[in-house]
Amino acid sequence: MKIQSFFIQTFLIFTTFLFLSCTKSDEKDELTYQEKEIIFLKEFREKVREDWKVEKMVIAKSYLNESQYDSVVYNLGRIFINNIYNDPINADKYNQLEAYFHINNEVIPFRSNLLSTPDLKGVVGLVESNYYIPFPVPLNSDYFSEEYLFLDKYFFGDNYRMILSEDGKTWTWKGLNRFIREIVLVKI
């Protein structure tokens, strides 16, 4: 009797284990991180290709200026995201951003390589000037406008962590290593 009950219990446990361990063959495997990253970058690209008002730019105090406090510039201009496309070499991994900074009456082009953040909630990228300099021209600060020199000092050459709000109407850029602490962009 005990032996028979032992076999029945063993059979039930074994059958339960087999039943629970079987999976349907048509179930899809979960996406890998790289696949999630590619999907995120494609969706991000479509969300930010717009015209953005530079609502606020917070410039950190530094040893280069006399201020002991952070400086805040409101309504500086606008940024028009002209194009975001796949990098020709690493097509799925990087987004190339081409944009224009409209400040006063100047239109200054810039670019950036965008990488997704590890948490897939934003992107990071180095912002570089895309200004065309005709040669041969002696390069000095007299050649460039005051607006360009301002952006060159504070905006260009910095890495930013760029996070888009849930509703897609606010885009916050956090400066990672130079003068800019934060830039808040609002969709126009």
Secondary structure as UniProt FT lines:
FT   HELIX           2..21
FT   TURN            25..26
FT   HELIX           33..48
FT   STRAND          51..59
FT   TURN            63..64
FT   STRAND          71..86
FT   TURN            91..93
FT   STRAND          95..103
FT   TURN            104..105
FT   STRAND          106..116
FT   TURN            118..119
FT   STRAND          123..129
FT   TURN            141..143
FT   HELIX           146..154
FT   TURN            155..157
FT   STRAND          159..164
FT   TURN            166..167
FT   STRAND          170..175
FT   STRAND          180..187
//
